[in-house]
Amino acid sequence: MSFRKSLSWITTILTLYLPVSCVAQQTPPPQPLNLVVVEGQGAIYNVRERQSRDAAVVQVEDATQQPVAGAAVTFTLPSQGAGGDFLNGEKTLVVTTDAQGRAVARGMKPNSQAGKFEMRVTASHQGQTAS
């Protein structure tokens, strides 16, 4: 086999595979998510009441500010100091957003320690996250 015939065969293979790789690169990247606090920012809990209440409501939106249904939202309370537990007795609660893109952290029981605390919220949907 001559060198020219070998080179022709390699060129043919590259030509056949090139369109496939170009199509794969044209897939747009997923749009980022946004988290909007609807309720709970700056909330005050009376540690003496020890009653359960909705701790936070967030809305998950896409880059065009449209609600994202079916996103997994994780609410996490501090492991030490002021804070509390969710009704499941855990510091973490995972909720799925509804049709309006909203997730509610229901049933937080404050602990007996007074003070400020932050609840961490993370959302994920189809490989995208926001916190």
C-alpha positions in Angstrom: 0.0 0.0 0.0 1.4 3.3 -0.9 1.7 6.3 1.4 -0.8 8.3 -0.8 -3.4 5.5 -0.4 -2.9 5.4 3.4 -3.3 9.2 3.6 -6.5 9.0 1.6 -7.9 6.4 4.0 -7.1 8.6 7.1 -8.7 11.6 5.4 -11.9 9.7 4.8 -12.1 8.5 8.4 -11.6 12.0 9.7 -14.3 13.4 7.3 -16.8 10.8 8.5 -16.3 11.5 12.2 -16.0 15.3 12.1 -19.7 16.1 11.7 -20.6 13.9 14.7 -18.2 15.8 17.1 -19.4 19.2 15.8 -23.1 18.3 16.6 -22.2 17.3 20.1 -20.5 20.6 20.8 -23.6 22.6 19.7 -25.6 21.5 22.7 -26.3 24.6 24.8 -25.2 24.4 28.5 -27.9 24.1 31.1 -29.2 27.4 32.4 -28.2 28.3 36.0 -30.7 28.3 38.8 -31.7 31.2 41.1 -33.0 30.9 44.7 -35.5 33.5 45.9 -36.4 33.7 49.6 -40.2 34.1 49.8 -40.6 33.7 53.6 -38.3 33.2 56.6 -35.7 35.9 56.1 -35.2 37.6 59.5 -37.8 35.4 61.2 -37.9 35.4 65.0 -38.6 32.2 67.0 -39.5 32.1 70.6 -37.4 29.3 72.1 -39.8 29.0 75.0 -42.8 28.1 72.8 -41.0 25.0 71.3 -43.8 24.7 68.6 -43.2 23.6 65.1 -43.7 26.1 62.3 -42.8 26.7 58.7 -39.3 27.9 58.8 -38.7 29.0 55.3 -40.2 29.2 51.8 -38.0 29.5 48.8 -38.7 29.7 45.1 -36.4 28.1 42.5 -36.2 29.9 39.2 -34.3 29.4 35.9 -32.2 32.1 34.2 -35.3 33.6 32.7 -37.0 33.9 36.2 -39.5 31.1 35.4 -40.3 28.7 38.3 -38.6 25.3 38.2 -40.9 22.5 39.3 -39.3 19.2 40.5 -36.1 20.7 41.8 -34.6 19.1 45.0 -34.2 21.7 47.7 -32.1 21.0 50.8 -32.6 23.0 54.0 -29.8 22.7 56.6 -29.9 24.0 60.2 -26.7 24.6 62.1 -25.2 21.6 64.0 -24.2 23.8 67.0 -25.6 26.8 68.8 -28.9 28.5 68.1 -31.0 26.6 65.6 -33.2 23.6 66.0 -34.4 20.4 64.3 -37.0 19.6 61.7 -39.9 17.3 62.6 -37.9 14.3 61.4 -35.5 15.0 64.2 -32.7 15.9 61.7 -30.8 19.1 60.9 -31.5 18.5 57.2 -34.7 18.4 55.2 -35.0 17.7 51.5 -38.2 19.0 49.7 -39.2 18.9 46.0 -40.5 22.2 44.5 -44.1 22.3 43.4 -45.5 23.6 40.1 -44.8 27.2 41.2 -41.1 26.3 41.9 -41.7 26.7 45.7 -40.3 24.6 48.5 -41.4 24.9 52.1 -39.3 23.8 55.1 -42.2 22.7 57.4 -42.0 21.9 61.0 -38.9 23.4 62.5 -38.6 23.1 66.2 -36.2 25.7 67.7 -33.7 24.5 70.3 -33.3 26.2 73.7 -30.3 28.3 72.7 -31.0 32.0 72.0 -29.2 33.8 69.2 -29.0 34.3 65.5 -28.5 31.4 63.1 -28.4 30.8 59.3 -30.3 28.1 57.5 -28.5 27.0 54.5 -30.5 26.3 51.4 -29.3 24.5 48.2 -31.4 23.6 45.1 -30.5 21.3 42.3 -32.2 20.4 39.1 -30.9 18.7 36.0 -27.2 19.1 36.9 -27.5 22.8 38.0 -27.3 24.1 41.5 -27.9 27.3 43.5 -27.4 28.1 47.2 
